[in-house]
Amino acid sequence: MKHPRKRLWRTASRIYHCLVSEEPSSLYEMPFQTWWYCDRLLRKRQQAQRRGWDSAALKLERQLKTGVTQLIQELTTLHGELSSDTSPQQISSVRELYAELRSLEEEFGELQLDLRAQTISVSTEPIKLEGVYLGPFEIRLNYANLKMDNGSPYRVFATDPHPAFTNDCVTHPHIQSDVVCEGDGRQVIRRSLEQGRLFDFFTMV
């Protein structure tokens, strides 16, 4: 059953408000945490060397090498992200968000809207992967956190669970404890949410 036009407009308006009311979040983050960690290790190592604490200095040097390796990896990832995306961030209008919600209704057949909890949910058809029946899944998005500033804003629940034999929390090769392992798709998913491209998000996940 389709939602009344007024309810969809109301939901679209709330989603738009959530998108524009927050401070614009940068898609990119400098690895300051790792930098400060390495800087602290370097100072401690220098202090240990001055005092002749060779064993402590050696241990700190090993930790520093590991930290620097991690820092290089994070900077390399950041460089790749900056090189691959130069387009400005655009946010969907209320009218476009309304159209997105209508498209979701058409695609999934049923769209669950909870204005109080600020969630949108759709249910997939039963999924079969390499001959293994995994059942249908519910994708639930909390649109109050589309900027992903407080962790992932969505969860994926197995509505007819067929978990792995070794772990009851694994209901799909990419889902554990209702959380999706996004892998290389994280940036694409994050960008679709920050721009309010709801249809892209739900069909991607």
Phi, psi and omega in degrees: 000132182280150179283150175300149182304319182298321181292321179293319178297320180296316179295316179300319180296319180293319179297316179299318179299319179296323182290320186266344184279338179277157174297138178302123181267137180284138177289340184244144180226131176286141182280058183298323182302312180292323179299311181296324178298315180294319180298320180294319178295320180297317180295320179294321179296317179298321179294318180296321179294319180297327182268000177078022180270077188298318182296315179295320180297322180293318179296317179294326178295319178297317179296322180295318179300318178297316180297317180295321177300316179296319179299317179298318180298316181293321178291323178296318177298315179299317179299318179296320180293319179294324182286332186268350184219111177241004183281144179289151180284129178235140182251137179297144177281172178299318179298318180292322178294322176299315179296324178298316180295319177298319179296323177296321176300317181292321184286316187256351177086324179216137181233123180261125180242125177239099184293326181290314180278350181059050180233151172237134181226143171228158178241136181274167169289159176305135183256135176236122184238116180052044177082357181258124179281122181253344179086177178281160180228148174255126176258116184243121182249128173266105187281001175284347183230045181293339178284351179060033180282337182239051180085184182293133181272005182224158177225154178236116185252135174281119181275343173224076192299136170228074187291165177294150181297328185273344184206114181295341182279347182263106181257356181199149181307337182247011182230126176223128182054040176071009180250132181275135172276104189281332179056227182292345183276359185303313183295322180294317179296315181298318181295319180296323179289317181295333180265354180079023178274078188295318181298315178301317182299306186294324180282337178284315183291000000 
